[in-house]
Amino acid sequence: MKRTWAGQGASLKLGDLMVLLGAVGACEYSGCSPQFCHANGLRYKAMLEIRRLRGQLTTAVNAVCPEAGLFLDPKMQPPTESQVTYLRQIMAAGLGDHLARRVQNEDLLDPKWKNAYKTPLLDDPVFIHPSSVLFRELPEFVVYQEIVETTKMYMKGVSTVEIQWIPSLLPSYCQFDAPLEEPAPSYCPESGRVLCHRASVFYRVGWPLPAIQVDFPEGIDRYKYFARFLLEGQVFCKLVSFKSCLLSSPSTMLKTWARLQPRTESLLKALVAEKADSRDALLAAWKKNPRYLLAEYCEWLPKAMHTDVEKSWPPITDC
């Protein structure tokens, strides 16, 4: 029955947790009878306790989110592919210190490591337990609920993890490199922040992880990029109309010789003074002082245009 409850494809990647979900769902569908439990190797009292806990969780969720209108559905359908993915990500985020990676072929210096996994917490090899539905799958990364020791160290309660999830869901376990030059940092209109791509390694064991898009790290360079995007009109679209008249290219903010132009230093110092390295921070600064950054921005434009800029400052209205 384990294989049946585990399913195939995306469901199988949830591993032993999908088996538990399938067992509970099948038991409820059958009416949670002692006969069904006995026939399928389930403990009847355990199934009743699970039902009770599900009821408590349902009541708690409805108390916090009444609009959810949840109820215990004995005919509940198995999770969809997207729901399975969310469940896997929840497990990965909650079991960061229980992450394991399959030993690569090039690292097999000892036969005892064949089909083994390495964990950051143990020096000895660990293996997926033979009772697991993932025993023959051998995914590259897994999280486990516990390790038991018999003839070997075995992982139980195993679920598959995608490598690209690790730096996103477990950033505190990763050591990030400096922002990549390619792809170049960019401005995110949704969050109003400067983003970049950064590669990383997993702590202690140094497993290389793929680059992901994250917030640009704090520091002077984040202000420089934000200044560039502000001048280009990416942060506030009303400034787009002035872009063609700028006395210097916005990319000047990133040049090593930028300090040679007073206007770049003036704008940068003004942003740093108010810690304005994002759209929300800049809006907060304008709330305190509507004329903030006006003089510094005008340094980038011919004097003939200063009056037009002053009339529309701050440039926060919709285009």
C-alpha positions in Angstrom: 0.0 0.0 0.0 2.9 2.4 0.6 3.5 2.7 -3.2 -0.1 3.3 -3.8 -0.3 6.0 -1.1 2.9 7.6 -2.3 1.6 8.1 -5.8 3.8 9.0 -8.7 5.6 12.0 -10.2 5.3 15.1 -8.0 3.5 13.2 -5.2 6.3 10.6 -4.9 8.8 13.5 -4.3 7.0 14.2 -1.0 8.2 10.8 -0.1 7.3 9.2 3.2 5.2 12.2 4.2 3.0 11.5 1.2 2.6 7.9 2.4 1.3 9.3 5.8 -1.1 11.7 4.0 -2.3 8.9 1.8 -2.9 6.6 4.8 -4.8 9.2 6.7 -6.9 10.1 3.6 -7.7 6.5 2.8 -8.6 5.7 6.4 -11.0 8.7 6.6 -12.5 7.9 3.2 -13.3 4.4 4.5 -15.0 5.8 7.6 -11.9 5.2 9.9 -13.1 1.7 10.9 -11.0 -0.7 13.0 -11.4 -3.2 10.1 -9.7 -0.9 7.6 -6.9 -0.1 10.0 -6.2 -3.8 10.7 -6.3 -4.7 7.0 -3.8 -2.0 6.1 -1.4 -2.1 9.0 -2.6 1.1 10.7 -3.1 1.6 14.4 -6.8 2.5 15.0 -6.1 4.6 18.1 -3.4 6.6 16.2 -5.9 7.3 13.4 -8.5 8.6 15.9 -5.8 10.8 17.5 -4.9 12.2 14.1 -8.5 13.0 13.4 -8.8 14.8 16.8 -5.7 16.8 16.0 -7.0 17.7 12.6 -10.1 19.0 14.2 -8.2 21.2 16.6 -6.1 22.6 13.7 -9.2 23.3 11.7 -10.8 25.1 14.6 -7.7 27.2 15.1 -7.4 28.2 11.5 -11.1 29.1 11.3 -10.7 31.3 14.4 -7.8 33.2 12.8 -9.2 33.2 9.3 -13.0 32.9 9.5 -13.3 33.5 5.7 -11.5 30.2 5.1 -14.6 28.2 6.2 -12.6 25.0 6.7 -14.1 21.7 7.8 -13.1 18.1 8.2 -13.9 16.5 4.8 -13.8 12.7 5.0 -13.8 12.6 1.2 -10.9 15.1 0.9 -9.0 14.7 -2.4 -5.3 14.0 -2.5 -3.1 17.2 -2.7 -2.6 18.7 -6.1 0.8 19.0 -7.7 1.2 22.6 -6.6 0.0 21.7 -3.0 2.6 18.9 -2.9 5.3 21.4 -3.9 4.2 23.7 -1.1 4.3 20.9 1.4 7.8 19.9 0.3 8.9 23.5 0.7 7.4 23.7 4.1 9.3 20.6 5.1 12.6 21.9 3.7 12.2 25.3 5.5 11.5 23.6 8.8 14.2 20.9 8.6 17.2 22.9 7.4 19.5 21.2 9.9 18.3 17.8 8.6 19.3 18.4 5.0 21.4 15.6 3.3 23.0 15.3 0.0 23.7 12.1 -2.0 27.5 11.4 -2.2 28.7 12.2 -5.7 30.4 9.5 -7.8 33.6 11.6 -7.8 33.7 11.6 -4.0 33.4 7.8 -3.6 36.7 7.1 -2.0 35.4 4.3 0.1 32.9 1.6 -0.9 30.9 2.1 2.3 29.8 5.5 0.8 28.0 3.9 -2.2 24.4 5.2 -2.3 25.1 7.1 0.9 24.3 10.6 1.9 26.3 13.3 3.7 24.9 15.5 6.3 26.4 18.7 7.8 26.0 17.3 11.4 27.6 13.8 11.0 30.9 12.6 9.7 29.7 9.1 9.0 27.6 8.2 5.9 23.8 8.0 6.3 21.4 6.1 4.1 17.7 6.2 3.2 15.9 3.6 5.2 14.9 0.5 3.1 11.2 1.0 4.2 11.2 4.5 2.6 9.4 4.9 -0.8 12.5 6.9 -1.9 14.9 4.1 -1.1 15.4 3.3 -4.8 14.9 6.8 -6.0 18.1 8.3 -4.4 17.3 12.0 -5.0 20.3 14.4 -4.8 18.9 16.3 -1.8 16.5 15.2 0.9 15.4 16.3 4.3 14.7 13.7 7.0 12.8 13.6 10.3 15.1 11.4 12.2 18.1 9.1 12.0 18.1 5.6 13.5 21.1 3.4 13.9 21.0 -0.4 13.2 23.7 -1.9 11.0 24.0 1.5 9.4 22.8 5.1 10.0 19.4 5.3 8.3 17.2 8.4 7.6 13.4 8.0 8.1 10.6 10.4 7.2 12.4 11.4 4.0 11.3 14.0 1.5 12.9 15.3 -1.7 14.3 18.9 -1.9 15.1 20.8 -5.1 18.6 22.3 -5.0 17.3 25.8 -6.1 15.1 25.9 -3.0 17.9 25.7 -0.5 19.3 29.3 -0.7 15.8 30.7 -1.0 14.2 28.8 1.9 17.3 28.4 4.1 19.3 31.6 3.6 20.6 31.5 7.2 22.3 28.2 6.4 24.1 29.6 3.3 27.2 31.7 2.8 26.5 34.0 -0.1 29.0 35.3 -2.6 29.2 38.8 -3.8 26.5 39.9 -6.3 27.1 38.6 -9.9 27.8 41.0 -12.6 25.8 38.9 -15.0 22.8 38.9 -14.8 23.2 42.5 -13.8 21.4 43.9 -10.7 17.9 45.1 -11.5 15.0 47.1 -10.0 11.9 45.2 -8.8 8.7 47.3 -9.4 6.7 45.1 -7.1 8.9 45.4 -4.0 10.6 48.7 -4.9 14.0 47.2 -4.1 17.3 46.6 -5.9 17.7 42.9 -6.7 20.8 40.9 -7.7 21.9 37.3 -8.3 24.1 35.6 -5.8 25.6 32.1 -5.6 26.2 30.4 -2.3 27.5 27.4 -0.5 25.8 25.4 2.3 27.4 25.9 5.7 30.0 23.6 7.1 30.1 21.2 4.1 30.5 23.8 1.4 28.0 22.3 -1.1 27.8 24.7 -4.1 24.3 26.1 -4.7 22.9 27.8 -7.7 22.7 31.6 -7.9 19.3 33.0 -7.0 17.8 36.5 -7.2 17.8 38.2 -3.8 17.8 41.7 -2.3 21.1 43.5 -3.1 23.2 43.4 0.1 23.4 46.4 2.3 26.1 48.9 1.5 27.1 51.8 -0.7 26.7 49.8 -3.9 23.0 49.3 -3.2 22.6 53.1 -3.0 24.5 53.5 -6.3 22.3 51.1 -8.1 19.1 52.6 -6.6 20.3 56.1 -7.7 20.8 54.8 -11.2 17.3 53.3 -11.4 15.9 56.5 -9.9 17.5 58.6 -12.6 16.3 56.2 -15.3 12.7 56.6 -14.2 12.3 53.0 -13.2 11.4 53.9 -9.6 9.0 56.8 -10.4 7.7 56.9 -14.0 7.3 60.7 -13.9 11.1 61.0 -14.1 11.2 59.2 -17.4 10.3 62.4 -19.3 13.5 64.0 -18.0 15.8 61.1 -18.7 16.8 62.3 -22.2 17.8 65.7 -20.8 20.2 64.4 -18.1 23.6 65.9 -18.2 25.2 62.5 -17.5 24.2 59.0 -18.1 22.5 57.3 -15.0 25.1 54.5 -15.3 27.7 57.1 -14.2 26.7 56.3 -10.7 28.4 52.9 -11.0 31.7 54.1 -12.5 34.9 54.0 -10.6 35.5 57.6 -11.5 32.0 58.7 -10.4 33.4 60.9 -7.6 35.0 63.1 -10.2 31.5 64.5 -11.0 30.1 66.5 -8.1 26.5 65.6 -9.1 27.0 61.9 -8.5 28.5 62.5 -5.0 25.8 64.9 -4.1 23.0 62.5 -5.0 24.7 59.6 -3.3 25.3 61.4 -0.1 21.7 62.6 0.0 20.4 59.1 -0.4 22.8 57.7 2.3 21.9 60.4 4.7 18.2 59.3 4.7 19.0 55.6 4.2 16.9 55.9 1.0 17.9 52.7 -0.9 14.4 51.6 -1.8 11.1 53.1 -3.0 9.5 52.8 0.4 12.4 54.5 2.2 12.4 57.3 -0.4 8.6 57.8 0.1 9.1 58.0 3.8 11.8 60.6 3.4 9.5 62.7 1.2 6.7 62.4 3.8 9.0 64.2 6.2 10.4 66.7 3.7 8.6 67.0 0.3 11.6 68.9 -1.1 14.1 66.2 -0.2 16.4 65.3 -3.1 15.1 68.2 -5.3 18.3 70.1 -5.3 20.4 67.0 -5.9 18.2 65.9 -8.8 18.3 69.3 -10.4 22.1 69.1 -10.6 21.6 66.5 -13.3 19.4 68.8 -15.5 20.0 72.0 -17.4 18.9 75.1 -15.4 16.1 75.8 -17.9 14.3 72.7 -16.7 14.5 73.3 -13.0 11.2 75.1 -12.8 9.4 72.3 -14.4 10.9 69.8 -12.0 10.0 71.9 -9.0 6.4 72.0 -10.0 6.1 68.2 -10.1 8.2 67.5 -7.0 8.1 64.9 -5.4 7.3 62.8 -8.6 5.1 60.3 -6.8 1.8 60.8 -8.7 0.8 58.1 -11.2 1.7 58.6 -14.8 
